[in-house]
Amino acid sequence: MTDSWIWVDSRSKVDEAKNRIERSSTICVDTEYDSFRYFREKLCLIQIKAANRTYLFDPLNKLDFSFLGSTFSDPNILKVIHAGDNDIRILKRDYGFEFKNIFDTHRAASILGCRHLSLKSIIFQYLGVELNKTKRMQRSRWENRPLTGEQICYAVLDTAYLTDLYIRLKNKIKQEGLESTASESFEKMTAVKWHEKILDFNGHLKINGAKDLNKYQQRRLKALYRWRFKKAKETNIARFMILSDQNILDLSKIEKCSVESLGNIPTLSSRKAKTLGQEIIEILNNL
């Protein structure tokens, strides 16, 4: 099953998408975002299927997609999603959208007792279709432009079968007398909100090997752990990409921090030693 798709990158395409979406009683919604490399998830793509066409909205090209707010909040338009909690949170955060009348296939399958709840597993169980979806593609660089053909195919597949899946799951929920349970679960989803990551004040002690350090080394680890969190928040870069847990553990053990001692840490790249070295030295030598 290969639906037609349109990359929405112009005002005329936005208008076409608007007309098609607003005339639909049911749409399928998904997003692609990067939560791996960034401190705050970066929204990179919005997929909306209306009838047999999927519109790929590019949040990075600054086009006005505000009309989607009316669609998402319209109680007369059903929005079918899969494991959509984070999609809803991020769309609320970035655009202020609100949601009414959703059906989440992940929650529906869970209510029905399904043990394997990935989209791939549920589609195979209920529709007999095997999707070619990989974790590698999910974690690909969705902010890069242009997207590859493989990325486009992956994104389109995310919404391609949701309508058929919704029909099967809805009928099964009705047969089992679980409509009120499902309805309540979907209603709770519409209220989810995005929250900034917060510092775990004792998180440094959860790092493997932290409890083997002496008290002074633990103080150093704590300082590095908190500095890394602050740095990640300021730069919107994932914490592990600034320094890994192993990096800060090894740094906490060095006797006297200097440019030379940083160069002797096998786990610390020369690039990180050069770009972050002065900050690290100041933190550790001021304790």
N, C-alpha and C positions, 0 to 999 in steps of 0.2 A: 504494500500500500504506500504510494508516494503522492502526497498532496502537493498541489501547486503552492508556491510561496512567493512572497514579494519582500524585498529588502526596502524598508520604508526610509528613504533618505532624501526626500524632497517634499515640498508643500503639496504638490499634486498627488503624491502617493499617500500622504497623510489624509488628504480629503477622500481619496478612494477607500482607504481603510476605515475611516470614520463612517462613511455611508454604509459600507458592508457590515461593520460591527454593530452599528446602532439599529440596523434592520433585523438583527438576529435575536432569536429568543434564547439561544444557548451559545455560549462561547467557551473555548478552552484556553486556559491561561498558564503560562510558565515563565520563568526567568532563568537567565544564567548570570551568576555573580561569582566573584572571586573572594572567598573567605580564607584562602590558604596563604596568599602572599601579602595580604593587607591586614592592618589592625582593625579597621572597619570594613565590612564587606563592601566590595565595589560592584555596583550593578552595571552589567555589561550588555545585556540583551533582554528584551521583553518579547515573548512569543504569544500571539493571540490567533487562535484558529476560529474563523467564522465561516460556516458552511464548509466547503472543501478547500478553503484557501487559508494559508497561515501567513500572517503578517509579522515580520521581524522588525521590531522597533529598536533603533540604535540610541540608547541614552547618552552616548558620547558625542553625538553630532549636534546637540543643542537645539534640535527641532522641538516645536511645541506639541506635546502629546497630552495636553491638559484635558482634552475631551474624554480621555479614558476615565477620568474621575467620575463623570456622570454615568458612564457605563458600569463601572464597578459598584457604584452605590445604587444603581437602579434595581429595585426589588423585582421587576418584571423580566430581567435578563438573568438567566442562570449562568454562574461562573463555575466551570468544572476545573479543578486543579488536582495535583497529586502532591501530598506532603507539603502543602502550601503555606505553612506557618511562617517560614522565613521569607518567602516571596511577599506575603502580605506585609510583614514587618518592614521590609526594605522599601517597598512601594509606598507605604505610609511615610516612612522616614524621608525619602527623596522627593516625593511629590505631594504628600498630604492627602493621598487617596483614602477613602473609606470604602468598606465592602459590605454588601448585603446579598443574600441569596447565593450561597456557595454550596458546592458539593465536592468534598475532598475524597478522592478514591482511596487514598492511603488509610484515612480514618474509617471509611466505609468497610474496607476489607478487614481492618482490625476488629471492628464491631462484629463482623461475620465470623471471626475466629481464625482468619488466615495467619499463618506463622511466618511466611516469607512475604514481606511487605514492600519490596522494591517495585518500581513501576514495571520493570522487565518481568519479574516473577508473577505479578498479578495479571498482567496482560496475557501471559502464557497460560495461567490457570483458568482464566475466564473466557479468553478469546481464542486460545490455541495458537497464538502468533508469537514467534520467537524474535525478539528485538536484538539487534547487534549494538549494544551499548556498553562502553567500557569505562572504568574508573579513570583511566588515562585521559580520555577525552573530557570527562567531567572536570578534571583539574588542568585542562589546557589553558593557554593564554587567551582568554575570552576578550580581553581589552585590546588585543592586537587587531589592526585593520590592514587589509581585508581579512575576514575570516576565511578559513580553508573550506573546501567543499565538504570535508569530513565533519567539520564543526557545524556547518549549515545543516547537513543531514541529521546529525545528532540533535540539534535544536528543534528541527521540524518534527522528528520522531517523538519528542516529548509531548506534543499535543495531538499527534496524528490519530491516536486510538482512544483518546479520552472520552469522546462522545459515546462510542460503542461500549466502552467499559462502564461508563455512568449508567447506561440503560440496563446492562446486566446486573450491576451491583444494586441499583435502585429496586429492580424487580425482586432480587433475592432478599433484600432488607424488608420489603413489603411482605413477602412470603413468610419470613421469620417473625413478623410482628415487631420489628425493631425501628420503625419509622421515628417514633418520638425520641429514642436514644440517639439516633443518627442526627436528627434535626437539632437537638440540644448540643451535640458535639460540634456541628458545623457553625452554630450560632456563637459558641465560645471562640471559635477561630477568628471570627470577624473582629473580635475585641483585642486581639494580640497587639502588642506594641514593641517597637525596637528599643533596646536599652544598650547604652555604651558599656563596654567591658569595664569591670572595676578591678582594682588591685586586690589580690588575695594577700593580706598582710603577713601570713605565715606560709605563703606559697614556696618560698625558698627552701623550707624544710622538707618539702615534698619531692625535691629533686633527688634522684638516686645518688646516694653517696653523701648527702648533706649531713646526715647524722653521724658520719664517721669523722667529721671535721671537729677541731677543737673550738672553744667559744669564740676566740678571736677570728678564726677563719669563717665561722658562721656569721659573725658580724659583717665581715667583708662580702660574703655571699649575699647577705640580706641587702647591703648597699647596692651591689651590682644588679640584683634582681629588681629592685625598685627603680634604679636608674634606667634599666632596659625597658621596663614598662612605660615610664615617662617618655623615653625616646621613641618608642613604637607609637605611642599616642600622638606625639607631636608630628611625626613624619608619616603617619599612616602606613607603616611597614610592619609586617608580622614580626613578633618578638624573636622567633627563632632565626629570622633572616638578619637581625641585628647581631645577636650573639646567641649561640645555642646554650642549652642547659650545661652541656659539657664544657663549653667555653668559660662560662662564669664560675663553674665549679673549679676548673683548673686555675683560673685567675685568682680565686680566693686563697689558693695555697701558696702562691709565690711570696717569698720573704720580703723582698724590696722590689716594688714595681718601678720599672724603668723601660726605656725604649729597647734596651738590650735584653732584659728579662722577658718582655713580650715576644721577642723574636725567638725565644727558646721554648715557647709553648707549641707543641706539635699540632694541637687541634685548632690553633688560631691562625687564620690565613694572613699572609703578609699584607694583603689589601685591607683587611679589617684592622690589623695592627697599625697601619698607617693612617687610616681615616678616623679611627676611634681611639687610638692610643693615648692621645693627650687627655681626653676625658676620663679614660680608665685610670690613668696614672694619678690624676687629681683626686678621683674618688677614693682610691685605695690608700694613697699616701696621706690623706687628710683624716683618716680614722684614728 
